[in-house]
Amino acid sequence: MTGAKQFTVQTPSDDAALREIVEGVESETGDRFFYSLVKHLASALSCEYAFVSELLAGGLRFRTRAVWGRGSFMENFEIPLEGTPCEAVLNGKSAHHPERICRLFPADGGLKRWGVESYCGVPLLNSAGTVVGHLAILSERPMLDGPRGLATMRIFAARARAELERLQTEDALRSANEALARSEERFRDLFDEAPIAYVHEDPDSRFIEANRTALRILGLKPEEIAGMTGKSLVPDTPDAQRAVSGWLDSMARGTATTGTVLELRRKDDGKPVWIQCWSSLAGDGSYSRTMFIDVTDRVLMEREKARLEAQNTYLIEEIKEAHNFEEIVGQSRALAEMIEKVKLVASTDSTVLILGETGTGKELVARAVHSTSERRNRPLVKVNCAVLPTGLIESELFGHEKGAFTGATDHRIGRFELAHGGTIFLDEIGDMPADVQVKLLRVLQEHEFERLGGSDSIKVDVRVIAATNRDLLRSIAEGAFRQDLYYRLNVFPVLLPPLRERPEDILPLVHYFVRRFSLKIGRKITRIPRETMERLVSYYWPGNVRELENVIERSVILSQGSELEVAPGVLPDSAAVHHTPAAAPLAAQGEKRPVSPAPQSLDQVERTHILEVLMRTSWRIEGPEGAAALLNLNPSTLRSRMKKLGVRRSTKALS
């Protein structure tokens, strides 16, 4: 590739890529799943080739189950591992070769025939850590952003492995059934060593005999068969008991029990195991023959798929909201100090408690903590504790089982499970009911919880960010908030100063909102009159940045010409607001609130803002990246303002 122009394989956002693949394969099984997977994987990651393989016996060769290449499906192939980039992957390691793949693996003639430049691959590992196949993508261009492709492929590797093992199991089952049809004597000879589990039970569910596969799946020793009953392995949960009762009733009536899935607990370690079984009564009714396979991986994968689908739905909602996400705008010292604290805590997993009045931007700070943390590639799940009905907040946070309460017609995954591996933002934490506070405290201490109506503990890895405009210390004194929960949440408090304590941020915020709403509404606002800006700077802003945003949006709508018009009815009288008690001030809760700085004149605020923008653009005034464009001013107008305010290139710092 010497002398050739280098390209980076363009990939969509992680959320969009996951959504495209999940929606493409969610309803498919068997070979249709593999064909759909490679097609959507290549499309989502913008590469020309993708395939999924299975490792053959002996571990020296592999064959593909589906291949996508240059817009269509290709014929499957079988080749040896040696000398290919797949060799390392099928030995258990993920591989990313961003360019010059043909030079790295000259013995692989297929790479040259395809004319590819780059390669990414991840192994398919079973529950024992053994490689059973792999997923791979190849591109005719350099794949410089390979780690994103690897991360996406790893999410679907487990699902592909489960489907591969399911097909292999079905093949084994089909072979076993054909063997049964050919010879009952051969079945008896193979009983003990068969890859399928076999158990004979009497009418009371007591085991008569079981083969080695059944013993291994159920965690039994040969000497434990006598006296063991199948019912004793069923957990005491409504769903499990209901399933086994229906299965036993079907056997008693002589109706079909084909493919029934039962949940059991292994005898040796108590771990859950799911089996898919086929049972029939002997001719004289003295015992039943049950054949089953271990489908634990498949059940867990289906649950993971449900979690991914729920997470995908949540992320789609997040994407719809994300286009309104704005940066934290301002230049005040108080805001700069707060941002520095965010940078310090973001790289840790510590719990963050964001304190501030309504409208100060607590959610923006939570997003900033998450987006600069190691969890940024996982979801940020939001819960507003103030808007959820008291009776539903526990179900919303922790999920519920079917039948847990009136109206619970289905199993539901809660927000904590959706946030596994990522971050959960609990807004208005001070409004959380006392009984839910107890469960939240357990999650913070033990990193586990139980669904409403469930008995199994669910482990989660979630970072918690909480926010409130309440005085939690006062709530503790009044008995409305648990003291132990407060100390668990208050590991790293971040106090957001109200807008009235940082008036120097008003001017840049006004310019920002004017530009934003002018584009959104279709107005061309090019000037903000001096008297209008003076009114905005002198106003008390009890509703903080949110109130300022609403005022500017309303003013842009009402403005008829190129000047921003803030009508008297839009902005209340400043003197009246100053004498109107605002919301009860938020207690410092372990921190002293900074003393409000002396008000600056409008000229001082404007001079500071122009200086900051000029220094950010290296004193470039004209052009699309120049200061005039950022300030939404004509270059000559900006030069005139600089001259009037005494802004010169020799200035070294904001003053």
N, C-alpha and C positions, 0 to 999 in steps of 0.2 A: 504493500500500500504506500510505498515511498512516493512522495510528491502528490498523492491523491488528497482531495479535500476530505477532512474528517467530519463525520456527522455523529451527533448523539441521538440514540434511538429515543424518540419522544414518547413518553408514556403519560396517560391521563393521571388525575389525582388518584391517591390510594383508594378513597371512598368510591369514586366512579368506576375504577377498575374492578374492585370487589363486587360492586353492584352489578356490573355487566356480566361477570362470570357467574355469580350466584343466580341471577335471573335466567341465565342461559342453561344452567344444568340442574336447577332445583327439582324439576319434574322427571328427570331422566334416570334410568337405571341400566345396568348391563353395558353391552357394547355401545348403546346409544349415548350413555353417560360419557364414555371415554371420547367418542367422536365429538360430542357437544363441548366437552371440556377443552380439547386441544384447539377447536375452532375459536371459542370465545377467549381462550388464553392468548392466542396469537393476536386476535383483534384488540383485546384490552391492553396488551403490552406492545402493540405496534411492531410486531416482528413477522417475518415471512414464513417461518417454520415452527411447529410445535408438535411434540409427540409424547405419548405415555407408553412405558414398557413394563414387562415383567421379566424378572431374572429367572433363567432356566436352571434346572437341576445341575449341580456341579459348580455353579457360580462362574462359569467361564464364557457363557453366551447369554444374550438377551434377545427377546423378540418384542416387537411393538404391538400394542393393542389398537392404536389409532394414530394416524399421521396426517397433519395438515401442512400443506406446502403451496405457497403462492396462489392462494385463493380457492383451493379445492383439496379434497381428501386424496391421499396417495395410498398406494398399496403398502401393506404391512411388510416388514422385512425381519430377518433374523441374522445377527452377525456376532462374532466374538468380541469380547470387551477389549482385549489387548490392543494398544496403540490408538484408542479412541479417547476423546474427552469424557466419554461416559464411564470410563474405567474407574476413575476416582469417585464418581458419584455412586456407582453401584458397589463401591466398597465403603459407603456410609458417609461420604463428605459432600457438602454442597460445593459447586464449582462455578466460577465466573471468569470467563476469558473475554475481556472487552474488545480485543482486536487481534488480527493476524492468527486466527485459529488454524488456518491451513499450514502455516509455518511451524506452529507449535506441535501439530500432529500430522506430519507428512505421510505417515503410513495409512491414514484414513482416507481412502479414495472417495468416499461418499461426500466428504466436506467439499472437495474440489468439484465434484459433479453438481452439487447444489450451489456452489459459488458463494459460500457464506463467509462472513468476516468475524462473527462473535458468537458466544455460546454461554448459556446459563442453565444449570441443572440442579435439582434437589432430589435426594433419595426418598423412597417410600419405605418407612420403617414400621414393622409391626410392634405389638405391645412388648415383645421381648427385645426390641432394639435390632432385630434382624432385617436386612435389606431384602425387599421382595420385588422392587422395581424402581423406576424413577420417572420424573417429569423433566422435560428439557425444552428450551426455546432457542432458536438460532436466527440470526439476522444477517442480511447482506451488508449491513452498515455496522460501524462500531457501536457497541452497547455500553456506553460509558456510565449509564445510570442503572447498571445491573443489580445493585443491592435492592432497589425497589422491586424489580422483577422477582428476585429471589424471595423477598418477603411475601409477595402476593402468592407465589407458587407454594410456599410452605404452608399457607393457610389451607390450600386445597389438596396438599399431598396426603394428609390423613384421610380425607374423604375418598381420594382415589385409591389409597391402599385398602380401605375398608371394602370398596366395591370390588377391587381385584380379588381380595380374599373371599368375599361372598360368592363371586363367580366360581372361584376355585373350589369352594365348599360345595356349591351346587353341582359342579362337575363330579366331585367325589361322591356326593349323595346320589346323583344319577347313576354313576357307575355301581354304587352299592345296591341300588334298587334293581338294576338290571341283573346283578349277580344273584340277588334274592329270587328274582323270577326264574332264573336258570336252574338253580339248585338249592333246595333247603338244606341238603347235607353240607354243601360248600359254605353256606351261611354259618352253620354250627361250627365248622372248622375255623372259620375266620372270626367268630364271635369275640374272643378275648383280645385279638390284636387289631380289630377293625378300627379305622380312623373315625368312625361314627360311634357315638355313645349308645349303648344298649342297656336297658334295665328291665327286669321282670319283677312285677309287684303282685301281691295278693289283693283280694278285694278290699282290705283295710289299709292299703297303701304301704304295707311292709315289704321291704326289699327281699326278693328271693335270690337273685343274682344280678351282678353288674359287671360289665367288661372294664378293661383298664382305662379306656378313654373316659367312661362315665366316672370312674373313681377320680381321675385327674381333674375333670371339670368341676366335680362336686366337692373336691378336697377331702375325700374319704380314704381310709386305709382298708385293705381287704378284710381285716378282722372286725371292722365296724359295720359290715353289711348286715349281719344278723341283728335283728331288732330295730334297724334303722327304718324310719318311715319318710316317704317323700314329703308329707305334710309338715314335718318338723323343720324342713329346710326353707319353708315359705316365710318371709318376713311378715310381721304383724302390722301391715299397712293396708288401708282400704282397697287400693287398686290391686295389690298382689293377692289378697285374699279373695277378691271378687273374681279375678282371672282364674285362679286354681279351682274355685267352686264351680265355675262354669265349665271348666275342662273336665272335672270329675263327673258332673251331671251329664255331659255329652257322652262320656264313656259308658256310664250306667245305662243310658238310653240306647246305646249302640249307634249314635249318630257320629258324623265325621268330626275328627279332632285335628285335621291336617293343618300343620303349620302354626299351631298355637304357641304364642310366646309367653313364657312364665318367668317371673322374677324369683330368684332363690338367694340364699346366703350359703357360702361355702362352709363346710363343717370345720375345717382346720383353722381358718383365719377370719371367718365371718364377713369376708368381702362379698359385695353383691355380684351376682352372675346371672345373665339372662340366657335362657335356652329356648330354641324353637323345636317343638317336639311333635311326633307323629305316634299315636297310640291306637291299639286295637285289642279287643278281648280275645282270649283263647276260645276255641270252639266250645269247650265245656264251661266257660266262665270262671274257671278256677284261678286264673291270673291274667294280667294284662302285659302286653309287650309294648315297650316305649322306646322309640329311637329318637335321639335328639342331637343337636349341634350347638356349640357355644356361639351365640350371636351378641355377646357383650359389646364387642367393638362396634358392631353395627348399630346397636341401640344407643350407645354413647355418642356415636357419630350423628345419628338422627337428632339426638338432643342438641348436639353442638350445631347442627344445621339449623334447628329451630332457633337457637340463640343467635346465630349469625343472621338469620332472616329477620328476627326482631331487631337486632342491632342495625341491620341494613335499612329497615323501615325508619328507625330513629335517625340514622345518618342522613337519609333522604330529607327528613324534616329539618335537620340541622343545615343541610346544604341550602335549602330554601331560605333559611334565615340568615345564612352567612353572608349573602351579598350586601346586607345592611351593616356588617361589622366595620366599625371605624377604628383607626388607631387612637391611642391615647394622645390627645393633642394638648400641648402646653409647654411653658418654658420656666415656670416658677421653680424656686428652690424646693418648696414643699413637695411638688410633684416629682422633681428629679430625685429627691431622697427616697420617695416611695418606690420609684422604679428601680433604684439601686437595691432596695430590700427585696423586690420581686426577683431580680436577677440572682441574688444570693440564695434565696430559698428554692428557686425553680429546679436547680440541679439535684436537690435532695428529694426524699420521699416524705418529708415532714408534713404533718397536718397544718394547714394554714387557716387562720380565722381573720376574715376581712371585715373591718369595722368602718362604718361611715353612714352619713345621713342618706336619706332617700334621694336617688338621682345623681349620686356622685360617681357612678360607674363601677360598682363592685363586680358586676359580671365581666366587664372588660379586664379587670385585674385578674380575675379567675382564669380567663382565657389566656392572658399573658403568661401566668404561671404555668399552665398546661402546655402551651405551644412552645415554650422554651425549655421544657423538661424532657427527660428520656422517654416519657410516655406519650410524646406528641403524635406518634403514628397510631395510637390507639384512641378510642373515642373519649370525648369530654361529655359526660351525661349530666344534664341539668334537672334539678327538682326544686320547684318553688313550694316550700313547706306552707306558705301562707294561703295559697289558692286551692290546695287539695282539701276535700272534705275530710273531717277527722276520721270517719269510718273507713276511708279508702287509702289513707297515706301509708299505712303499714303494707297493704297489698301492692301499692305503687313502688315502694322501696324494695321490698323483699319477695314479691311475687306470691302466688297462692296455688294450691292444688285444687283440682276439680272437686266441687262439693264442699269447699272450705266454709262457705257462707252462702246465703240465699243470693242467687244470681251468678255464682261462680260456676258457670257451665263448662269451663275448660281450664286446663293447666295454663298458668301465665308466668312468664319470666319477669322478675322485678328489675328495677334500675341498677341495683348493685351487681347483679349478674351481667347486665348489659355492659357495665363499666369495667368488667374483669380485665386486668392488665392496663387499664387506663385511669381516668380521674372522674370522680363524681363531685358535682358542685351543688351543695345544699344551701340554696338561697333562703333568706328569712328563717334561719335556724331557730331563732327565738320564739317562733310560733309553733314549733313542733310539740305535739301532745306528749304528756308525761309518760304514758305507757310505751310510746314509740321511742322515747329517749332511752329507755332501758335497753331496747334491742340495738339501737345505734351504738350505745356504749359497749355492748358485747362485740359488735363488728370491729370497733376501734381497738379493743383489747385482744380479741381472739382471732380476728380475721375470718370469722365464720358466722353463719346465721341459719335459720330454718324458715322455709316458706310457710305462709299462713295455711294451717291445716295439714302441714307435713311434719315428719319426725326425723328426717335425715338432715344432718348438718352439711352445709354447703360452704366450702372453702373459697375465699375470694382474695385476689390481690388488687386492691383498689386504693388510690390516694384520695383523701378526703379534703376538699376545700369548702369551708362554710362561710356564710356572710350574714350579717344582721345590721339593722339600724337601731336595735334595742340596746338598753343598758342591761347586759346580762347579769352583772353583779346585783343590780336592783331586783331583777327577776329571781335570782337565787334567794335573796333575802325575803322575797314575797312567797317563796315556795313554788314558783312556776317553772323553774329550770333547775336541773340537777347540778350540784356543785362538782361532782366527780366527772360528769360529762363536760362541763365547762373547762376543767383543767386538761382533759384529753384533747379538746378542740383548740385551746389557747396555747398550742406549742409555739407557733410563730405568728403573732398578731401583726396585721398590716392595717394602719389607720389611714383612711382616705380623707384628706382635708376638704372641707366644703369650698365651694367656688368663691364665697365671699372672703375667704382667707387667702386666696391667690388671685387677686384681681388682674395681675399681669397676664393671666391665661385667657382672659375674656376676649381680647382683641384677636389672637390667632384662632380661637374657637369660633368667633363670629365669621371670620374670613372662610374658615373651613366649612361651616354649615351653609353659608351663602353659596359657595361654589357647588357644594353637594346638591342642595335643593334647587338651584338654578338649572343644573343639568337634568335633574329628575322631573321638574315641573315644566321646563321649557322656557324659562325666563332668562333674559340676558341682563343680569345685575352687574354693572361695572364700577359703581361708586357707592360708598357709604358716607353720607353727610356727617360732618364733624359733630353737629348737635345730636344726631342719632347715636353715634358712638359714645358720646359723653353720657347720654341717658343709659345706655347699656352698661357702661363701666361703673356708673354710680349706683345702679340698682342693686338691691341686697341679695337677690337670687335665693329665696328660701327653698326653691325646688332644684337648685344646683344645675348641673350640666343638662339634665333632662329638660328642665324648664327652659333653659336657654335654647336648646335644640327646637323645642316646640314653638317658642316665640319667633325664632328665625324662619322656620318653615311657614308659619302663618303669615309673617311679614312678606316673604318672597311671593306667596300666593296673592297677597293684597297689593303688592307694588305694581304700578301701572307702567312706569318708565324704566330707565336704566339705573335709577337710584333706589336704594333700599329704603322703604317707608315703614316705620314702626308706628302704627297708629296709636293714639292715646288709649284706646280700649284694649289693645294687645298687651301693653306693658303697664301694670298698675302703678299708681303714684308711689315713688320711692319713699317719701316720708311716711306714707301710710304703712308701707311694708315694714319699715324700720321699727315702727311702734307696734306692729302686730307680732305677738309672741310666735316664734317658729315652733316646730316640733321640739319636744323636750330634748335638750342637748344630749348627745351620746356621751356616756362616761368614758373617760380615758382608758379604763380597764387595764391598769398597769402601765399606761404610757401617759405622759403629759402632752396635752394638745399644744401645738406651737402657737405663740402669740401672733395675732394678726398683724401683718406689716402695715406701715403707714401707707395710705392710698397714694398712688402715683397719678400724675397728671396724664391727660390723654396723649400729649406729645411724648412724654417719657415712655408710655406703654407702646406707642406706635414706633418710636425710634428703636426700642429694644427688639421689637418683632422684626423690623426691617433688617437690623444688624444680624440677627440670628439667621434669617433666610439668606442674606448675602454671604455670610461665612459658610453656610451649608452648601452654597453653589460656587464656592471659591471666587466670589465677587463677579461672577458672570451675570450680566443683567438681561441680555437679549437671548432669544432662542427658546425652543420648547422646554429645555431644562434650566433656563435662566430664572433669576429672582423675579422678574416682572411677570412671567407666566405663573409662577407659584403663588404670587400675591394677587393675580388676576388684575394687573395694572398695565397700562401702556408704558413702554420703556421710558418715554420722555416724561410721563407723569411721575414715574418712580425716581428719575434723576432730579426732578424738581423737588420732590419730597425729601430726598437725601440732602439736597443743598439747604433746604429750609431747616431741617432738623440737625444739621451739622454732622452728617454721617460721611466719614472719609475712609479711604482704603487703609490709611495708617492705623486705624483703630485696631487694637489687639484683643480686646475682650469686651463683653457686653457690659455696659455701664448705664 
